[in-house]
Amino acid sequence: MRPENQSSVSHFLLRGLPIRPEQQGVFFALFLGMYLTTVLGNLLLILLIRLDARLHTPMYFFLSHLACSDICFSSVTVPKMLVNMLTQDQSIPYAGCVTQMYFFITFAALDNFLLTSMAYDRYVAICHPLHYMTIMREGLCILLVSGSWLLSCASALSHTLLLAQLSFCDDNTIPHFFCDVGALLKLSCSDTSRNKLLIFTLGLASITLPLVCILISYGRIGATILKVPSTKGFCKALSTCGSHLTVVSLYYGAIIWLYLFPSSNTSSDNNIIASVLYTVVTPMLNPFIYSLRNRDMKRALEKLINRLLLAVMVVD
């Protein structure tokens, strides 16, 4: 490799969250609690889907993969942020930074594709209920999930390989709490035009196109719901999609705020707040959104609690 393509820095410094030093303890406890809630809540979601045979349907198959993706997505950034807050050591090795960026892009893209698959599943369930089991067969579900993983990994690998060819000189402070690809490009003293073109191209493929597909699916669902003559049927169809719509709104709302409404003076702080929303808050809320508004999940949870109580009584 030519010398100009090699990085001249061995590590980066993560500036972290825009909070005062005296507030570090409070925010450490807050984010630690949120992270533990994310991991335990999504693990419980996966466990319930695994144990309850009534939840072995395409919708919950996608949901279990989304829960797994959310655990990984938060685990890419939050533990490092917590360690930095606890030790006051903001450094991260060059290799560690590139690795973090790779996995961040992977699971961010994976969430997009899984949410799109779930929207398609709801579209088929409501607009073509008689053909649902024929269309959403096991082979298609596996293909959609496998394709989501493959496309996500390929997208992240493309960014990583191009970034590895850049040089980084002098300033190595990243104004973020994780290694964001946009922030890294601003620190580079190489030509980043190819990287920016790749961000635009893959952004269309992994963010814009999935969002368009979700909007089209729910547009068709909305048109079908409006044709339902009974109020009961209308409410049932709405409750079926309500949880997914809530998650989509939270996730894409943060991304749209981050990329479509930048601020000139406080863009860095706004970027961090928006990133916290879709990397920390949304993965934490997903288990609550899908369980509290879902009768099947409530029944599965009650069944699991009864099993545990029975097991405890037998042991006693």
N, C-alpha and C positions, 0 to 999 in steps of 0.2 A: 504494500500500500504506500502511496506517496506521502511524504511528510506533511504536506498541507492538508491531507485528509485525516490526520490523526489529531485527537483531542489533546490540548496542552494542559488540561486540568485533571487532577486525580479525584476531586470531590466537588460537590456543590453545597451551598448553604441554603436551607429552606427557611424563609423568613417566618413562616407559620401564620397563625391567625392574627388579625389586627386587634389584639387585646393587650391591656396593660399588665405589667409584671405582677402586680398585686392581685390580679384576677385569675392568674394561672391555675391556682388550686381549685377554684370554683369550676372553671371550665374543664379542667382535667376530670373532676368527678362527674360533671355533666356528660361529657363525651364518652367516658368509660361506661357510664350507665346506659347510654344510648347504644353503644357498640355491643355490650352484653345482651341488651334487649333484642338487638338485630339478630345476633347469632342464635340465641336461645329460641326466639320467636319463630325464626325461619326453620330451625331444626325441628321444632315442634310441628310446624306445618308439614314438613317432609315426612315426619313420623306418622302423623295422622293419615296422610294420603297413602302411606305404605301399608298401614295396619288395617284400614277400613276398606273392605271389598267394594262398598258402594261408591267409593271415590276413585275407583280404577276406570276413569273415563278420560277422553282426550283433554277436556278442560283442566282437570286436576293433574294430568300428566305434564302439561305445559306449566302449570302453576308450581309443581315440584321442582322443575328445572329453573324456573324464575327465582324460587326461594334459594336454591343452591347458588345461582349466579349472584344474588343479592348478598349472600354471606361472603362470597369471594370478592365482590366489588368493594364492600366496606373494608374487608381485611387487607386489601391492597394499600389503602391510605391511612386508615384510622390508627392501627397499632403504632406505626412509625410516628404519626403526629402525637400520640400519647407519650411515647418514649421521649420525644424531643421536648415536650412540655415538662416532663418529670425530671429529666437530666439537664435541661437547658443546653444540650448539645444539638445544634441545628444542622450538623454536617451529614451528608449522605454520599457514599462512594459513587464514582462515575458509573461503574457497572451496575450498582444497586439502583441508581436513578433511572438508567435506561431500562432495566428490568421492571421497575415499578411502572414506568410509562407504558411498556408493552402490555402488562396485565391490566392496567387501567383501561386502555383502549379496547382490549379484548372483551372485558366484562361489560363495559359501557355499550359496545356494539351488540353484544349478546342480549342484553336487556331490550334493546330496540327490536331485534328480530323476534325474540320470544313474545313481546307484547303484540307484535304484528300477527304472529301465529295464533295468539289467543283471540285477537279481534276477528280473524278469519273463522276460527272455531265458533265464536258467538254468531257471526253472520250466517254460517251454515245451519246452526241450531235453530235460529229464529226464522230465517227466510226460506230454508229448505228442510223443515223438521222431519218430513217423511223419508228423506234420503240421507239423513245425518249419519247414521251408522255405516252406510255404504260409502259416503264421501270421506268421512273422518275415520278411515280404517287405521289399524295399528301401523301398517307400513308407511302411510302418509305422515302420521305423527312422528315416527322415528326419523323419516326423511327430513321433515321440517326442523326438528331439533338438531340433527346431525349437520344439516346445511347451515343452520345458525351458528353452530360452533366453528365450522370450517371457514365460513365467511368472516367471522369475528377474528379468528386467529390469523387469517391471511391479511386482513386489514391492518392489524397491529404489527405484524411482521414487516409489512411494506413501510410503515412509518419508522420502525426501529432500524431497518437496514439503511434507509436514507439518512436518518439522524446520525448513525454511526460514522458517516462520511464527513460530518461537519467538524470544524475546529472551534474550540471555545477558549477565549483569551481574556485575561485580566479579571473582569467582573464575573464572579461565579455565584452570585446571590440570586436565588429564584424567589420572586415575590409571591409565593404561594405556600400551601402546606403539603403539597406533593409535587412530583415532577411532571408538570403539565407540558404537553408538547408545544403549545403556543408560547409559553414562558421560556422554554429552552431555545426556541428559534430566535427569540429576541436577544439572547445572550451570545449567539454564535457570531463569529467574525467571518464566516464563509457566506457564499451565495446561497440563500435559502429559497430561491424562486421555485425549485422543483418540489421542495417540501410543502410550500404553500399551495402549489397546484395539486399536490396529492391530498392535502387536507380538504381542499374544495371538492375534488372529485369523489373521494371516499366519504366526505360529509354528505354529499348528495345521495350516495348509495346506502349508507348506514344510518342516516338520520332523516333526511328529507323524504326519500322514497318510502321507508316504513311508516312515517307519519302520514303521508298521502294515502297509503293503503289502509291505515287505521281509520282515517277520516271517511274514505269511500265506504269501508265496511259499515261504519256506524251511520253513515248517510243512508245506506240501503236498509239498515236495521230500523232507523227512525221512520223511514217511509213505510215499512212493513208494520211497525207498531201502531202508526196512526190509522192503519186500515183495520185494526182489531176492534170489533164492535163492542166487546164486553170490557167493563172496567177491570174485572179480575184478570183477564188475559193481558190487558195493558200493564197492570201492576206487576204481574209475574215476569213479563218480558223485560220490564224496566229493572226489576230487582236482579235479574240474571246478568245484566250488563253493568249495573251500578258500580260494583266493586272494581271491575276492570277500567271503567271510565274514570273513576277517582284516581287510580294509580297512574293512568296515562296522563291525566291533567296535571298531577303533581310532578311527574318526571319530565314531560315535555315542556311544562310551564317554566321550570327552572332552566332548561336548555335554551328555550326561546328568549328568556330574560337575559341569559348570559351572552348569547351570540347575536341577537337582533336589536338589543337596546343597550349598547355600551355607553358608559359615561366618560367624559373627557378627563375629568380630574380625579375621580374616585373609582375608576374602572377596576383597578386592582382589588380594592376592598369589595366591590360589588361582585367581581368574579369569584372571590373566595366565598362570599355568602351564598351565591347561586350554586357553587360547587358543593358546599356543605349540604344544601337542600337535596341535591340528587345523589350524593354519595353517602350521606349519613342519615338524613331525615327520612327520605322515601323508602329505602330498604328497611328501616325500623318500623315504619307505619304499615308496610304491606301485609304482614301477618294479621294485624288488627283489622285492617280494612277487609281482607278476604274472610276472616273468621267471624267478626261481629255482624257482618251483613249477609252471612251465608248459613242457612239452616242445616245443610249437610255437614259443614264443618263443625257447627255447634253440637250436632248429634254425635259426630265422631269424637269430639273432645269429651262429651259426657260419658260416652262408652269407655274411653281410655281411663278417665277418672274412676269410674265404677270398677274397672278391672284392677286398678292399683289399690283401691280401697279393699276390694275382695282379697287381693293377695296379702295385704297387710293383716287383715282379720284372720286369714288362714295361718299366717306365721305366728301371730299372737296365740 
